[in-house]
């Protein structure tokens, strides 16, 4: 079935929701305004149950079909939080909050799932139950994990879970997906290098932590180039180099390095952590300094289930006529926590030719809203077809 006429009719209303969210971005778990509007809308739509406060500020809506002979329960998830980015789009509905912006399209994801929820609550043309999940804190806060840890899957008896993300560069309204590992794990590290501070004119009396840390930065790149099987994926990036002195004539006592490690293979993840700790420590020791490493596992590898991925692709083909094979993505996605808890799939929806996500000029294309809403609705009605009377 192509894009549903109902979503074409609802497009102005859904677009207005999306632009309102865009004007009022909120960070991490502090999505109180957004979550409040979501809950209010779900109650207006006539959802059978609306629960707030799951995962601190998450919202869950329950919509029961005309019948429930299947006993199936499907979860549909959207994220609500924005990013600490100053918007540079110049749009009439640009962020009204300095330093915050919906630069990843979560405003669009939330609006599309709300549109689908409105349609599903109106029609209820399915046999089973839909649970619509509005999640806070995807951008680094692990909101998906917090919702799972709150017992969401068990409380609502969710059996499968599906998510969607817009993708700049993919034609607007087209879909892309892949089975198995899809988005990378996202670990982070901090390395504190301590040497012996001193006067910049007398380096022989110091242990120069700037030099030591610089060698560590270079040496860490050998994890990828010399420790990794070349056919596997790994990114090791040092993104911050901070000394404890800003003076021109002081050799700092300490330097702090920060960065991220990303991979699609748990064994590679283990190797990278081990080598990072070894390289930092031994390199510092070579110069007479000390390196203390704090390595934190972040979002796990996001892996699509095989059966659910093929089904999600089938639905995408029904909506858009085709579904493209998606590339591996080294970015992290905390929908991984939900996919670790239940089988399911995550799909990309093309956002056309715009700046990439997390860029100050990123712009969500409202024309893709009907395609996204249709995919959610079609997924439900195909996975839980209405019982024939």
N, C-alpha and C positions, 0 to 999 in steps of 0.2 A: 504494500500500500504506500502511495506517495505521501508527502507532507500533508497532514490533515487540515482540512478547511477551517476547523475550529481554531487552530493555532494562528492561522492567518487573520481570523476575526479578532483573536485576543492579542495580536501583536502590539497594537498601540498601548494597551493596558500593561502588558508584560514589560514593554520597553520603558514605560513610565516608572515601574518598580525598579528596573535595573538602573536607570539614571538617578533615581533618588538614592539608591544604595551607593552609587558612584560619588555623588555629591557629599556623602557622609561616611567616609571610610573609617573603619575601626580596626585596631590591631589585636592579634592573638586571641586571648580569652575575653578581652574587653569589648565584645561585640554586642553590648546590651541593647542598643537601639535597633540594630539589624535583627537580632534574635527576637526582640519584642514585636517587630513588624511581621516577621515570619510567623510567629505563633498566632498573632491576630488574624493574619490572612488565612491560615489553616483552619481556624475556628469559623471564619466567615464562609469558607468553602464547604463546611459541614463534615470535616473529618471526624471519624468516630472517637478518636482520642488524640489529644495534643499534650505532650509532656515537655516541660521546660526544665533546664538545669541538669541535663545529662551531659557529662563531660564538662561540668561547671556552667557553661553558657550554651550548650548545644540544645537543639530543638528536634523533637521527633513527632511525626504525625502518622496516625494509623488510619488506613482507608480499607474497608472491607468490601469485597466484591458482592455481586448479586447473590452469589452462592459460595459455599466453601466445602465442596465435596472433595477437592484435591488436598486440602490441608496445607497447601504451599504458602510460604511467606517469603516475599522478596523485598530486599532493602535497596533503596535508591539514594545515593549520597551526593550532596553538594557542599562546598566549603564557603565560608562567609567572610573570612578576614582579609584585610588589605596589607599593604607594605609601607615601611617608613621611607617613602620616596616622594620628592617634590614633583608634582605633576607639571608637565610642559606641553600639554596638548592644545591649550587655548580654547577648549570646548566650552560652550555655554553652561554645561552641567559639570564642569571640572570640579575637583575636590574643593570643598570649602574649609578644609582643615589643613593648615600649613604643615608641610612635611609628611603628610600621609596621602596615599593614593591607591586606588584599585588598579595596580599595574600588572595583575596576573589574570584578571577576568573573573574573579570569584563573585563579583556582583552579577555577572552574566550567568554563572553557574546557578547561583541562588535563585535568580529570576526565572530561569528555564525550569528548574525543578518545581518552583511554585506554580508555574503555568501548567506543568504536567499534573501536579496535584489537584489543581482546580478542575481540569478536564476529567481526571480519574474519579474525583468525588462526584462530579455531575453524572457521569455515564455508568460507572461501576460495572463495565462490561467485561468482567473477568471472574474467575472462580478461584478464590483464595484471598490473600491479604497483602497489601502493599504498605511498607513502612518507609516513609520519606525522612531522610536523615540530613539535618542541617548542622554542619560541623564547624566549630571555631578552631582557630590556632593551627591551620595547616602550615603556615609560613614559619616553621621553626619551633612551634610550641608543642607539637605532638598531640594535637587535639583528637586525632583519630584513635590513638592509644588510650587517651583518657576516657573517651566514650566507651571503648571496648572494655577497659578496666572497670568502668562503672556498671558492667553487666548488661549493656544494651542488647547484645546478641541473644542472650538467654531470656531477658525480660520480655522481649517482643518475639521470641522464637524465630529469629531471622535465619533462613536456610541458605540463601544466596544473596550476594551484594554486588551492586554495579555502580560505577562512577564514570564521570566524563570530564574532560578538560579541553578547553579551546586550544588551538595550535596555529599561530601565525605561520605563514608560508605554505600551509596546506590550503587548497582552494576553498573558498567560503562555502560552508554547507556540506562539504565532503567529509568522509570519515576515514580513520586509519586505526589499525589495531594489530597486535601480535600476541601469540601465545607464549607462555613461559616468562622468564625474566624480561622485564620491560623497562622499568626505571631503576636506577642504581641505588645502592645503600648510600647513606650520607653521614659519614663519621666526621668528627672534628678533633683537633688536637691543639694543645698549647705547650710550648717548650720554653722553659725559663733557663737561660744560660747565665751562669754566675762565674765571674772571673775575679780580677783585681783592678779596681778603678785607679785612675791616676791622671797626671797631667799629660796633655796631648804632646807636649814637647819632650816628654821622657817616657816613651812607650816601653823601654827596656825594664822599667820599674813596675810595669803593669802587666796584666793578662787581658789583652784587648778582646772584650766580648763581641765587639762589632765584627772583628775579623773572624772570630770563632763561629758566630752565628751565620756569617756569610758562607763559610765553608759548609755548615750544616745545610743551608738552603740548597746549595749546589749538589751536595752529596745525596740529599733526599731524592733528587731526580733519577738517581741510578736504581731506585726501587722499580721504576717502570722500565728503564732502558736495559737493566742488567740482571734483575731478579725475577722478572715476569715473562712467562711464555708469550711470545709476540702475538699469538692469535687471540689472546684474552684482553679484557678491557680493565684499565685502571687509570685513575687520575689522582695525582698527589700534587696539591697546590698549596704553597705558602702564600697567604694573602695579607699578612700583617707582620711588620718588623718594627718593633718599638723599643727604644732605649730608655733607660731611666734618667737620662740627662739630655737636655736640648742645647747645651752650651757648645761653642765651637772649640773650646780648649780643654775639654774634659773627656777622658776615656771612661765610658760608663761601666759601673760595677755589674749591671745586669742588662740583658736584652731578652725581650719576650717575643717569640715567634708564634703565630697562629695560622691555622689552615684547615684544609679539608681533604679527606680521602674518600674516593668513590669507586665502586666496582659492582659487577653483576654476578660475582661468584664468591660464595662464603669462604672457600679455601684461599682465594686471593686476598680477601679481606683480612683473614688471620695472618697471612704472610706479610701483608703491608703493615699491619700494626706491629708485628714482631720486629720487622726490619727498621721501621721508623724509630722505635725505641732504641734498638741497638746502634744504629747509625748516629743518632743524636748523642747518645752517651759516649760512644767511642771516639767520635770526632772531637767532642769537647775535651775528653781526657787527653787526646793527643797534644792539645795546646795547654794543658794544665788547668783547664776550666772544668766546670760541672754542668751537666744538663739534666734538668728534671722535667719529665714528660707526663702530661696529663692527657690521656687518649680516651675519648668518649664515643661509644657506639651511638649513632643517631638513628635515623629512619632506616629500617631494613630494606633489603631488595624487594621491589614490588613485582610480584609474579602472578600473571594471569593464569587461571585454570583453563585447561584445554577445551573441555566441553562447553563451558560458559563463554569462552572466547569465540568459538565458532558460532555459537548462537547469537552473541552480540554482533558479530560480523554479518550474519544472515539478516538481522533486523536492520542494520545499517544499509545493506544493499536494498532492502525493501523500501527504506525511506529515501535514499539518495541515488539509487541505481547502481552504486558501486561501493566497495570498501577497499581502501588501499592497504598494502602491508606497511606497518609503521616501523621506523628505525628504532634501534636501541637508543635509549636516552640516559645520559649520565647524570641528569638532575635527580633529586630525591622527591618522593611523594609519599605522604604519610597515610594515603589510602592503603599502603602496604600493610598496616596494622589490621585493617578490616579484612583484607584478603588473607592474612595469616590466620584469622579467626574463622572465616567462612569461605567456601569456594565462590568465585565470581570473576568479574572482568572489568577492565578500565579501558575506555576508548577515547580517541582524540577526535575533535570536531574542528574542521578547518575554519580559521578566522581570516583567511585571505591575506592580502598584502599590507601588513601593518608592522610597526616596530615589534620586536620580540618581547615576550613577557619579561617583566622586571626592568623595563626601560621606561624613562619618564615620558616618552611620547607614545607608549603603547595605547591602543584604542580598541575596545571590544566592538565588533561589528554586529549591530542589532539585527541585521538581516538574517543571521544564522539562528535566531531564536526559534522559529518554527521547526527547523530541522532538529535541534536539540530536544525540544519538547516532544516532537513526534517520536524520536528514538526512545525516550523514556516510556511514552504511552504504548507504543507498539511492542516494546519489550515485555511489558506487563501482560498485554492482551494475548501475545503469542505464547508466553511462558505459562500462563494460567488461563487458557481459553475458557470462555463462559460455557457452563454446562447447558446442553441442549434440552429443552423441555418438550 
